[in-house]
Amino acid sequence: MKTATLVTMVRHELGVSATYDMCQRGKKVVLKESRGYVEEYGNLWGCVAELMYNNPESTISIQVHRDNDNNVIFHMMYVCFDALKKGWREGCRPFIGVDGCFMKNITQGELLVSVGRNGNNQMFPIAWVVVEGECKESWKWSLTKLMDDLNHPEGDANWPTEISPVAKQKLEKNIDYSSQCRLVWNGHGGFEVTQGEDPHTVDLERLTCTCKEWEINGIPCCHSICAMFYDSKDPHNYIAE
């Protein structure tokens, strides 16, 4: 928290008028007393041992370096539980999203996270890495670890093709709604579909509908299903894998 923000907070929430210097000195005292939080990094090895005991086959790696005084300094930590590895391989779509965020605490650093998308179209955590800073080295280390864990070194794998229960339920509901639609063919795989007072354009060649539902969740909308039935196509074959 910035010192100027602290001055304002003390005045509004505590009704106390404190100068900038007073708040700055108080902030330094609090940070000094919080030094024990930094020292907890020395207990990481025991934490890793406990996690591995309760989560066998998981991957938890710590990378350190030494300063000029030969003190061990934390550098990076990678965590990927075995249940998450199996969950991604057996029930998620074949892509991975990665992102990072700053950790605004006394130790600073950044958190890098890898996530997937499961059969219910929800985010699925795979692994996370705590690093001193986001850079080419930290991303390379974490992603190499991740690819090793997923047995996915060349970007290829055998993916499940069965439709998830949630996707199937959504598709069946859209099939029912498609009976409420009126359709006009406009040539080249295109259709003008009206549901109530709402007109939409469907393009079966580009797999699009102007309602955007099909493109967003990968499940044919009722408008596109109406066009598929007109064109003697099975909507089940158009669900995104």
C-alpha positions in Angstrom: 0.0 0.0 0.0 1.3 3.4 -0.9 2.0 5.8 2.0 -0.3 8.5 0.6 -3.1 5.9 0.5 -2.4 5.0 4.1 -2.6 8.7 5.1 -6.1 9.0 3.5 -7.3 5.7 5.0 -6.2 6.6 8.6 -8.0 9.9 8.3 -11.3 8.5 6.9 -11.5 5.2 8.8 -9.9 6.1 12.1 -10.6 9.8 12.3 -6.9 10.5 13.0 -4.8 13.1 11.3 -1.4 11.6 10.6 1.3 13.1 8.6 3.0 11.5 5.6 6.2 10.9 7.7 4.3 9.3 10.5 2.6 6.9 8.2 5.8 6.1 6.5 7.6 5.3 9.8 4.6 3.1 10.9 4.7 1.3 7.6 8.4 0.5 8.0 7.8 -0.9 11.5 5.0 -3.2 10.2 7.2 -4.4 7.4 10.1 -5.1 9.7 7.8 -7.1 12.1 6.6 -9.1 9.1 10.0 -10.4 8.4 9.0 -13.8 9.8 6.9 -14.2 6.7 10.1 -14.1 4.6 11.8 -16.6 6.9 9.0 -19.1 6.2 10.6 -19.8 2.9 13.1 -21.8 4.8 10.3 -24.3 5.6 9.5 -25.0 2.0 11.4 -28.2 1.8 9.3 -29.7 4.7 6.1 -28.4 3.0 7.1 -30.1 -0.3 7.8 -33.4 1.5 4.4 -33.3 3.2 2.6 -32.5 -0.1 4.4 -35.3 -1.9 3.5 -37.7 0.9 -0.2 -36.9 0.6 -0.2 -36.5 -3.2 2.1 -39.2 -4.7 3.1 -39.0 -8.4 2.7 -35.2 -8.2 5.4 -32.8 -9.4 6.7 -30.2 -7.0 10.0 -28.6 -7.8 12.0 -25.8 -6.1 14.8 -23.9 -7.8 17.2 -21.8 -5.7 20.4 -19.9 -6.1 23.1 -18.6 -3.7 24.0 -15.0 -3.0 27.5 -13.6 -2.5 27.4 -14.8 1.1 26.5 -18.3 0.1 23.0 -18.0 1.5 20.3 -20.1 -0.3 17.8 -17.7 -2.0 14.4 -18.8 -3.4 14.1 -18.5 -7.1 11.2 -20.5 -8.5 8.6 -23.2 -7.4 6.5 -25.4 -9.6 3.4 -27.3 -8.5 1.3 -29.8 -10.5 -0.7 -32.3 -8.5 -1.2 -35.8 -10.0 -5.0 -35.5 -9.9 -4.8 -32.4 -12.1 -2.5 -34.1 -14.6 -4.9 -37.0 -15.0 -7.9 -34.7 -15.0 -6.5 -32.7 -17.9 -5.4 -35.7 -20.0 -8.7 -37.6 -19.5 -11.4 -34.9 -19.5 -10.2 -31.6 -20.9 -10.1 -30.0 -24.4 -6.7 -30.1 -26.2 -5.5 -26.6 -25.4 -3.8 -24.8 -22.5 -4.1 -21.2 -21.4 -1.3 -19.5 -19.5 -1.2 -16.2 -17.6 0.7 -14.4 -14.8 -0.1 -11.9 -12.1 1.9 -9.9 -9.5 1.9 -10.9 -5.9 1.5 -7.8 -3.9 3.0 -8.9 -0.5 6.2 -8.4 1.3 8.1 -11.0 -0.8 6.8 -9.7 -4.1 7.3 -12.0 -7.1 4.8 -13.3 -9.6 2.4 -16.2 -10.0 2.3 -18.0 -13.3 -0.7 -20.3 -13.9 -1.6 -22.9 -16.5 -5.3 -23.8 -17.0 -7.4 -25.9 -19.4 -11.0 -26.1 -20.4 -13.0 -29.2 -19.3 -15.9 -31.0 -20.9 -18.4 -28.7 -19.1 -16.7 -25.7 -20.7 -15.3 -24.5 -17.4 -11.7 -23.6 -16.5 -9.6 -26.4 -15.1 -6.4 -25.6 -13.1 -3.4 -27.6 -14.2 -0.2 -26.2 -12.6 1.1 -23.0 -11.1 4.6 -21.5 -10.6 5.9 -18.9 -8.1 8.8 -16.9 -9.6 10.8 -13.9 -8.7 9.8 -12.2 -12.0 8.1 -13.0 -15.3 10.8 -13.5 -18.0 11.8 -15.9 -20.7 13.7 -18.1 -18.3 10.8 -18.5 -15.8 8.3 -19.3 -18.6 10.6 -21.8 -20.3 11.3 -23.6 -17.0 7.6 -23.8 -16.0 6.3 -24.8 -19.5 9.0 -27.5 -19.9 8.0 -28.9 -16.5 4.3 -28.8 -17.6 4.9 -30.5 -20.9 6.9 -33.3 -19.2 4.0 -33.7 -16.7 1.4 -34.0 -19.4 3.5 -36.4 -21.5 2.9 -33.9 -24.3 6.4 -33.0 -25.6 5.4 -32.6 -29.3 1.9 -31.0 -28.9 0.1 -34.3 -29.8 -2.1 -36.6 -27.7 -5.1 -38.8 -27.9 -8.1 -36.7 -26.9 -11.5 -37.9 -25.7 -14.3 -37.4 -28.4 -17.4 -38.2 -26.3 -19.8 -35.4 -25.7 -19.9 -34.3 -22.1 -23.3 -34.5 -20.3 -23.6 -30.7 -20.0 -22.8 -30.2 -23.7 -25.3 -32.9 -24.7 -28.0 -31.4 -22.5 -27.4 -28.0 -24.0 -27.5 -29.4 -27.5 -30.8 -31.2 -26.9 -32.4 -28.1 -25.5 -31.3 -26.1 -28.6 -32.7 -28.9 -30.8 -36.1 -28.4 -29.1 -35.8 -24.6 -29.6 -35.0 -25.1 -33.3 -38.6 -26.1 -33.9 -39.6 -22.5 -33.1 -37.4 -21.1 -35.9 -38.4 -20.1 -39.5 -35.8 -20.5 -42.2 -35.0 -19.1 -45.6 -32.0 -20.4 -47.7 -29.8 -17.7 -49.2 -27.3 -19.9 -51.0 -23.7 -21.1 -50.4 -24.4 -22.7 -47.1 -26.1 -19.5 -45.8 -29.5 -19.2 -44.2 -31.7 -16.5 -42.7 -33.3 -17.8 -39.6 -35.9 -16.1 -37.5 -36.8 -17.0 -33.9 -39.8 -14.9 -32.8 -38.9 -11.3 -33.9 -35.1 -11.9 -33.9 -33.5 -12.5 -37.3 -30.1 -14.3 -37.5 -27.8 -15.3 -40.3 -26.3 -18.8 -40.3 -23.3 -19.9 -42.3 -22.8 -23.7 -42.1 -19.6 -23.5 -44.1 -18.0 -21.1 -41.7 -19.7 -22.6 -38.7 -21.1 -19.2 -37.6 -24.4 -17.6 -36.5 -24.9 -13.9 -35.8 -26.2 -14.7 -32.4 -22.6 -15.7 -31.5 -23.7 -18.5 -29.2 -22.3 -21.3 -31.4 -18.8 -19.6 -31.7 -18.6 -18.8 -28.0 -19.4 -22.2 -26.4 -18.8 -24.5 -29.3 -22.3 -26.0 -29.2 -24.7 -25.3 -32.2 -27.3 -22.8 -31.4 -31.0 -23.4 -32.2 -30.7 -21.2 -35.4 -27.8 -23.2 -36.8 -29.6 -26.5 -35.9 -32.6 -25.4 -37.9 -30.4 -24.9 -40.9 -28.6 -28.2 -40.3 -31.9 -30.1 -40.3 -32.9 -28.3 -43.6 -29.5 -29.4 -45.0 -29.9 -33.0 -43.7 -26.9 -32.6 -41.3 -26.5 -34.0 -37.8 -26.0 -31.3 -35.1 -24.1 -33.8 -32.9 -21.2 -33.7 -35.5 -20.8 -29.9 -35.1 -19.9 -29.8 -31.4 -16.4 -28.4 -31.0 -14.0 -30.9 -29.5 
